[in-house]
């Protein structure tokens, strides 16, 4: 069964925002990663020191069922934050097949911004904006070996 979580995008103050949310909700960050921790990739520019220090991904469990997730945008990767569209719905699936089904179904008639593919962080992941202008992320965490 798929799990749906909010994904917030910030303009350089993600860490500040998530430290605030953590002070309200409590808990710990199971993961916090920065753009400078990404492995090099052909065709992708090396981030500046300022861009590299920004948050690539952070997660904060709110309950057994809900995880608040977020990141900063990075102009080095062609992204900017637009208040009002800086939230996405993230779907975590139980299999690659479920990820494919939901991704293909929900993205029909929309715009794929990152095709579903295996990532360096060990997930099968993709992003799109549906035909109604809603931003989605689909993620399947590969079993750890």
C-alpha positions as CSV (number, residue, x, y, z in Angstrom):
1,X,0.0,0.0,0.0
2,X,1.4,3.4,-1.0
3,X,2.2,6.0,1.7
4,X,1.7,9.7,0.9
5,X,3.8,12.5,2.6
6,X,4.2,16.2,2.1
7,X,7.5,17.4,0.5
8,X,8.4,21.1,1.0
9,X,10.8,23.1,-1.1
10,X,12.7,26.1,0.2
11,X,14.9,28.9,-1.1
12,X,18.0,28.3,1.0
13,X,16.4,28.1,4.4
14,X,15.4,24.4,4.5
15,X,17.7,23.6,7.4
16,X,16.4,26.5,9.5
17,X,12.8,25.5,8.7
18,X,13.3,21.9,9.6
19,X,15.1,22.7,12.8
20,X,12.0,24.8,13.7
21,X,9.6,21.9,12.7
22,X,11.8,19.5,14.8
23,X,11.5,21.9,17.8
24,X,7.7,21.7,17.5
25,X,7.1,18.0,16.6
26,X,10.2,16.6,18.3
27,X,12.0,13.6,16.9
28,X,15.3,13.3,15.0
29,X,16.3,13.5,11.3
30,X,16.9,10.0,10.0
31,X,18.6,11.6,7.0
32,X,19.9,15.0,6.1
33,X,22.0,15.3,2.9
34,X,23.5,18.3,1.1
35,X,24.1,18.9,-2.6
36,X,27.9,18.7,-2.1
37,X,27.4,15.1,-1.0
38,X,26.0,14.1,-4.4
39,X,28.4,12.0,-6.6
40,X,29.7,13.6,-9.7
41,X,27.5,13.1,-12.8
42,X,28.3,13.8,-16.4
43,X,26.6,16.9,-17.7
44,X,25.7,18.2,-14.2
45,X,27.7,21.3,-13.0
46,X,29.7,21.1,-9.8
47,X,27.8,23.2,-7.2
48,X,29.5,26.3,-5.7
49,X,30.4,26.1,-2.0
50,X,27.2,28.1,-1.2
51,X,25.0,25.9,-3.3
52,X,26.7,22.7,-2.1
53,X,25.9,23.5,1.5
54,X,22.2,23.7,0.8
55,X,19.9,20.8,1.8
56,X,19.4,18.2,-0.9
57,X,17.0,16.1,1.2
58,X,15.9,16.0,4.8
59,X,13.2,13.9,6.5
60,X,11.4,14.2,9.9
61,X,9.0,11.5,11.0
62,X,5.9,13.1,12.5
63,X,4.0,9.9,13.3
64,X,4.1,6.2,12.3
65,X,2.3,7.1,9.1
66,X,3.7,10.5,8.2
67,X,7.1,11.9,7.3
68,X,7.7,15.6,6.6
69,X,10.3,15.9,3.9
70,X,12.0,18.8,2.2
71,X,14.9,20.3,0.3
72,X,16.3,23.6,-0.9
73,X,16.2,24.4,-4.6
74,X,19.4,24.9,-6.4
75,X,19.9,27.3,-9.3
76,X,22.9,25.2,-10.2
77,X,20.5,22.5,-11.2
78,X,18.0,24.9,-12.9
79,X,15.5,25.0,-10.1
80,X,14.0,28.0,-8.3
81,X,11.5,28.2,-5.5
82,X,8.1,29.7,-6.3
83,X,6.0,30.3,-3.2
84,X,2.6,28.5,-3.7
85,X,4.1,25.7,-5.8
86,X,6.8,24.8,-3.4
87,X,5.1,21.7,-2.1
88,X,4.8,18.2,-3.7
89,X,3.1,15.0,-2.7
90,X,5.6,12.2,-2.2
91,X,4.3,8.6,-2.7
92,X,6.4,5.8,-1.2
93,X,5.5,2.4,-2.7
94,X,6.0,-1.2,-1.7
95,X,7.5,-2.3,-5.1
96,X,8.9,-1.0,-8.4
97,X,5.8,-2.3,-10.1
98,X,3.5,-0.2,-7.9
99,X,5.8,2.8,-8.5
100,X,5.6,2.3,-12.3
101,X,1.8,2.0,-12.1
102,X,1.2,5.1,-10.0
103,X,3.9,7.2,-11.8
104,X,2.5,6.3,-15.3
105,X,-1.1,6.7,-14.3
106,X,-0.7,10.0,-12.5
107,X,1.7,11.6,-14.9
108,X,-0.5,10.9,-18.0
109,X,-1.1,14.2,-19.7
110,X,1.3,16.0,-17.4
111,X,5.0,16.8,-17.5
112,X,7.7,14.4,-16.3
113,X,10.6,16.3,-14.7
114,X,12.6,13.2,-13.7
115,X,11.8,9.8,-15.1
116,X,11.6,6.9,-12.7
117,X,15.1,5.5,-12.4
118,X,17.5,3.9,-9.9
119,X,19.3,6.6,-7.9
120,X,22.6,6.9,-6.1
121,X,20.8,6.9,-2.7
122,X,19.4,3.4,-3.3
123,X,15.8,4.2,-4.4
124,X,13.8,3.9,-7.6
125,X,12.6,7.5,-7.9
126,X,10.9,10.0,-10.3
127,X,9.1,13.3,-10.3
128,X,6.4,15.0,-12.4
129,X,3.7,17.6,-12.5
130,X,0.3,16.2,-13.3
131,X,-2.1,17.7,-15.9
132,X,-3.7,19.7,-13.1
133,X,-0.5,21.4,-12.0
134,X,0.2,19.3,-8.9
135,X,3.8,18.2,-8.2
136,X,4.4,14.6,-7.4
137,X,7.3,12.4,-6.4
138,X,7.2,8.6,-6.6
139,X,9.7,6.6,-4.5
140,X,10.5,2.9,-3.9
141,X,13.3,2.2,-1.5
142,X,15.4,-0.7,-2.7
143,X,15.9,-3.4,-0.1
144,X,19.2,-2.9,1.7
145,X,21.7,-5.7,1.4
